[in-house]
């Protein structure tokens, strides 16, 4: 059985997918990009600002699902430019602290709406 996760505290999906789905004690969060959660407007700013907004959106979806950043077991970070890795990494560390999930980071040629970063996640649900 799977449960669709939907929240107004994160940007709505911009395609035929769910913000997240939950199944068998895990939540699978779709890639988040730096969109404002209520207006859907693209955030202006550099990689630090974009990463911060992405992680705030990810946090909102996780909380709506009954999870949290502390329960994330795996993320995938998609960067438009690998030169942004150190700056993205610094913001990422602020959000995850000592509860570091497994992670893959890849450079891609293009992301939705030409953003600089997109992050998806898999997390455990609260018991």
C-alpha positions in Angstrom: 0.0 0.0 0.0 1.2 3.5 -0.8 0.1 6.9 0.6 0.3 10.1 -1.4 1.8 13.0 0.6 0.5 16.4 -0.3 1.1 19.7 1.6 0.5 23.4 0.9 3.7 24.2 2.9 5.9 23.1 0.0 5.6 23.9 -3.7 3.0 21.9 -5.6 4.3 19.4 -8.2 5.0 21.0 -11.6 4.2 17.7 -13.4 2.4 14.4 -13.2 4.0 13.3 -9.9 3.4 13.5 -6.1 5.4 15.7 -3.7 6.1 12.4 -1.9 4.8 8.9 -1.4 5.0 6.8 1.7 5.1 3.0 1.9 6.3 0.3 4.3 7.8 2.7 6.8 9.6 4.9 4.3 8.8 8.2 2.6 10.1 8.9 -0.9 10.3 12.7 -1.5 10.3 13.9 -5.1 13.1 16.3 -6.2 12.7 19.7 -4.7 13.8 22.8 -6.5 14.0 26.4 -5.2 10.3 27.4 -5.6 8.5 29.5 -3.1 5.9 27.2 -1.4 2.9 29.5 -1.7 3.5 31.5 -4.9 5.4 28.9 -6.9 7.8 31.6 -7.9 11.4 30.7 -8.7 13.8 32.0 -6.0 16.4 34.4 -7.2 19.8 34.1 -5.8 23.0 32.0 -5.8 23.6 28.4 -5.0 23.4 29.1 -1.2 20.0 30.7 -1.4 18.7 28.1 -3.8 20.0 25.2 -1.7 18.5 26.7 1.5 15.0 27.0 -0.2 15.3 23.4 -1.6 16.0 22.0 1.8 13.2 24.0 3.5 10.9 22.6 0.9 12.2 19.1 1.5 11.7 19.6 5.2 8.1 20.7 4.8 7.3 17.6 2.7 9.0 15.3 5.2 7.1 16.8 8.1 3.8 16.5 6.2 4.6 12.8 5.7 5.3 12.2 9.4 9.1 12.3 9.1 11.9 14.8 9.5 15.4 15.7 8.3 16.8 13.6 11.1 15.2 10.5 9.6 16.5 10.9 6.1 18.5 7.9 5.1 19.5 8.9 1.5 19.5 12.0 -0.7 20.5 12.7 -4.2 21.8 16.1 -5.1 21.6 17.3 -8.7 23.9 20.3 -9.5 23.9 22.3 -12.7 27.6 23.1 -12.0 29.9 21.0 -9.9 31.9 24.1 -9.1 28.9 24.9 -6.8 29.6 21.8 -4.7 31.5 23.5 -1.8 28.8 26.2 -1.3 25.9 23.7 -1.6 27.7 21.4 0.8 28.1 24.1 3.4 24.3 24.8 3.4 23.5 21.1 3.3 25.6 20.6 6.4 23.6 23.3 8.3 20.4 21.3 7.8 21.7 17.8 8.5 24.2 18.5 11.3 25.4 15.2 12.7 22.5 13.1 11.3 24.2 12.7 7.9 22.3 10.5 5.4 24.0 8.6 2.6 24.2 10.8 -0.5 25.0 10.9 -4.2 25.8 14.2 -5.9 25.9 14.5 -9.7 26.3 17.2 -12.2 23.6 17.4 -14.8 23.3 19.4 -17.9 19.9 21.0 -17.1 17.3 21.0 -14.3 13.6 22.0 -14.3 13.2 25.8 -14.7 17.0 26.1 -15.2 17.6 26.0 -11.4 21.1 25.4 -10.0 20.1 22.6 -7.6 17.5 19.9 -7.0 17.5 17.4 -4.1 15.3 14.3 -3.5 15.3 12.1 -0.4 14.3 8.8 1.2 13.4 8.9 4.9 12.0 6.7 7.6 8.6 7.5 9.0 8.2 8.3 12.7 7.3 5.2 14.6 
